[in-house]
Amino acid sequence: MKIDIEKLKKIVGKENVSDDIADLYVYASDASVHHAMPTAIVRPQTIEQVQKIMRYANSSKTPIIARGAGSGTSGHTVPIDGGIILDMKKMNRILDIRPEDMLVKVEPGVVDDDLNRALKPMGLFYPPAPASSRIATIGGEIAANASGVRSVKYGATRDYVYGMKVVLANGDLVNLGSNTRVHSSGYQLERLIVGSEGTLGIVVEATMGIRPIPKFRCLAVANFDKLEDAGNAISDIISSGCEPSMLELMDKIGIVAVNKAMNLGLKEVGAIILFEADGNVKEAVDFEIEKMKKICKKYNGKDIKKSYDLAERTKLFSGRKKLFASLSRYKEGIICTDLADDMGVPNSKIAEAAEKIHEIAERNNVIMAVYGHCGSGVIHTKIMLDSKKKSQWEDAEKVIDELYDYIHSVGGVTSAEHGIGLSKAPPWKKARSDIIPVMRKVKRALDPNNILNPHKIMDAPDNWVQATNLRYKVG
Amino acid sequence: MGILGKLFYFKGNGDFKRSRKYEQELNKCIRCGYCYELCPLFKSFYWESDTPRGKLLLIYGMITGEIKPTQKIVDKIFQCFYCKNCSDNCSAGVPITDILTDARADLIEQGFDVEGTIAKIDEDLCSICHICESICKYEALEVKKDKEGKEKMTVDKIECRGCGLCMAACPTGAISQKEGCEITLPELHNKVKEIIKEDKKKLIVFACNWSVFPGMQLSESPSLVKTPYGIIVSMCSGRVAPELVLDAIEEGAWGVMVAGCPPEECDHDGNYKTRRRLVLLKNVIKELGIDPKRIRLEWFSTGESAKLSKAIDDYVKELDKIGPIKKIEKRKIGG
């Protein structure tokens, strides 16, 4: 693919363009298993620059792949067909904080934790809180409709998007949404952009809702001998009308992994549940915690500890916080891959799904940890395998096929908070063939030349192992 | 590394035989990117190829043969201050800086010459006084004879950690480092000026990147919180050259705090040098009629950012009581 590098340099300055292998190779992958080289990297700093780049890309039919922190798990930013990676990290200004309107205006490259650090002195916070908030950008969170540990109470990114400025494929700038928490004024196009994974437009400014930090937060931990009991306790907590601000699960594989990686000394039981309540009235928080404790006990939960203290809460949560990366340390000779990573299931199916995942993994010679924000129905898993063996990748494909057939059969979703990208496209397409033609029509209407992150979601290849290079050396 | 170790190091004959052993460790890296949250190189350049994750990717590409080393790739590999904020954040337990050091050795053996973030010596200015040699904990500086038999100070490009202690100690200013990371003396001078003149801060805090700064960075957003102090991240308290402290006073700071690691906790043993240097400096300013309280040295262990915040607040209160340095005092610095 030929790209007019000089033209791009004129738009953003030569220090913000690279077609050097040192950069191309790095930007060829994210946190997924995929790897495909872009043709150039461009770092815009203004809306006008993004518009000019889009006009150039549209006229030359060059793929444009917007990228935030590169922490996506499904290959959203892997440029399967080459093209320009639009690195948005330099558009990282917090433009306005308006406590009186309970909103912020930010550029897309603002890091989630940086925004929260700016809000904290005002007693405010931005709630979605994905585990990667230390590097995740707001633009990336919008693209994936990210959520996190507090989604059980506070919801996902889409619940905080009031409005946004978007540069369309032809370079036009549009203002979507509003400055208000709700609106009923025409198509809610800002919602259409949420979760669109960079396939419909480039978000260049976002107006996001914020909330007051609750005065009290209490975190509790309960051990369970059986994973099934832990799963049932979670379902019961939700269906009994409790209001946790966090409800997390970790299975034994996860516990062993964090013990090995971080030397935490956690009791290696069948599963751990972490549950939190928050609010401005301590008695109300206590009431919620006690209610959840009772349910845990009903399902044989034991060793229950709780704390209001920040340092103690951080310690209790540290294993869960770093579980994802720790899985790499579970067993010598195997590695942790970001496959089948964030399915969602109805609340009543958590225990059944958790057990089923272990069963499918075992039958197919791979290891899968089960954890996640199960209070919101989000089950995180990772496929742990020997990346050098070709047969293990075939095993992984079988697992994905079988697992998602099960998830869809119980009314679950392919992805709850990370997006479809490349690696989750085959099972998603199989389950949602009904809406693919509609999505393609929307895509064609907004991006007739198919330049915005092409070959993703509904247009992603079915053979994900062959379609991109795996980032691991096999054999 | 001792002499025997060095001999062993250079016995190899090309390729990536040292770094190749890390292939499985590199596969353990899930590429989550948490390693670059506090990476000073990333904060300086904002290219992903400057992040620890990026460097590991490049090394992986080279050892698996997917890419060949180029000068630019090699330069990236040689840019690191070994602050280890990356490894501390990596729960996959990937030994990031060990991998980097072995890759450096492989690349040097392949004949690459590099600048990176390592110390650079201007032969015309160097008087071969050996001060830098005695200061370097990594034995990275050594006098060697060139082809004509002329002695010159040399830098071991694998062992140099870029801490900059030699730079701060060099009496002739012969040692420098790559510009762009706000670590060279001219850059730090400009930063001091900017904080006092433009941001109107009364206190300059030189905070060590190893111990306290990561915590500080995570506890507030310096650009948005209005404070009476400005923080300059220093790669080690030992690299805060005396002229930087005097510079701050001359520019109008009411006080200067140097925040370093406690004795025996400094990776580079730079804190001992700082302590000696600041005692001397306090005596110097006293001779000039300036209250020695205008310079303060404080020790903080890793994670003691709350203690640092309190120490800064207390010092600001003290400075508020004694007020700015009188003009007559300031004139005396310039003689």
Chai-1 contact restraints between the chains, C-beta under 6 A:
chainA,res_idxA,chainB,res_idxB,connection_type,confidence,min_distance_angstrom,max_distance_angstrom,comment,restraint_id
A,D20,B,K72,contact,1.0,0.0,6.0,A-B,restraint_1
A,I21,B,I67,contact,1.0,0.0,6.0,A-B,restraint_2
A,A22,B,S49,contact,1.0,0.0,6.0,A-B,restraint_3
A,A22,B,K72,contact,1.0,0.0,6.0,A-B,restraint_4
A,A22,B,I73,contact,1.0,0.0,6.0,A-B,restraint_5
A,A22,B,K76,contact,1.0,0.0,6.0,A-B,restraint_6
A,D23,B,S49,contact,1.0,0.0,6.0,A-B,restraint_7
A,Y25,B,G61,contact,1.0,0.0,6.0,A-B,restraint_8
A,Y25,B,I67,contact,1.0,0.0,6.0,A-B,restraint_9
A,V26,B,E48,contact,1.0,0.0,6.0,A-B,restraint_10
A,V26,B,S49,contact,1.0,0.0,6.0,A-B,restraint_11
A,V26,B,G54,contact,1.0,0.0,6.0,A-B,restraint_12
A,V26,B,L57,contact,1.0,0.0,6.0,A-B,restraint_13
A,A31,B,R31,contact,1.0,0.0,6.0,A-B,restraint_14
A,A31,B,C32,contact,1.0,0.0,6.0,A-B,restraint_15
A,A69,B,G33,contact,1.0,0.0,6.0,A-B,restraint_16
A,G70,B,G33,contact,1.0,0.0,6.0,A-B,restraint_17
A,S71,B,G33,contact,1.0,0.0,6.0,A-B,restraint_18
A,K89,B,Y46,contact,1.0,0.0,6.0,A-B,restraint_19
A,K90,B,Y46,contact,1.0,0.0,6.0,A-B,restraint_20
A,D114,B,S221,contact,1.0,0.0,6.0,A-B,restraint_21
A,R117,B,E220,contact,1.0,0.0,6.0,A-B,restraint_22
A,R117,B,S221,contact,1.0,0.0,6.0,A-B,restraint_23
A,A118,B,S221,contact,1.0,0.0,6.0,A-B,restraint_24
A,A118,B,L224,contact,1.0,0.0,6.0,A-B,restraint_25
A,R134,B,Y34,contact,1.0,0.0,6.0,A-B,restraint_26
A,R134,B,E37,contact,1.0,0.0,6.0,A-B,restraint_27
A,I135,B,G33,contact,1.0,0.0,6.0,A-B,restraint_28
A,I135,B,E37,contact,1.0,0.0,6.0,A-B,restraint_29
A,A261,B,S91,contact,1.0,0.0,6.0,A-B,restraint_30
A,A261,B,G93,contact,1.0,0.0,6.0,A-B,restraint_31
A,K322,B,S91,contact,1.0,0.0,6.0,A-B,restraint_32
A,A325,B,I30,contact,1.0,0.0,6.0,A-B,restraint_33
A,A325,B,C32,contact,1.0,0.0,6.0,A-B,restraint_34
A,A325,B,S91,contact,1.0,0.0,6.0,A-B,restraint_35
A,A325,B,A92,contact,1.0,0.0,6.0,A-B,restraint_36
A,S326,B,S91,contact,1.0,0.0,6.0,A-B,restraint_37
A,S328,B,K28,contact,1.0,0.0,6.0,A-B,restraint_38
A,S328,B,A92,contact,1.0,0.0,6.0,A-B,restraint_39
A,R329,B,G93,contact,1.0,0.0,6.0,A-B,restraint_40
A,I335,B,N27,contact,1.0,0.0,6.0,A-B,restraint_41
A,I335,B,K28,contact,1.0,0.0,6.0,A-B,restraint_42
A,C336,B,I30,contact,1.0,0.0,6.0,A-B,restraint_43
A,S387,B,N27,contact,1.0,0.0,6.0,A-B,restraint_44
A,Y472,B,N27,contact,1.0,0.0,6.0,A-B,restraint_45
A,K473,B,T64,contact,1.0,0.0,6.0,A-B,restraint_46
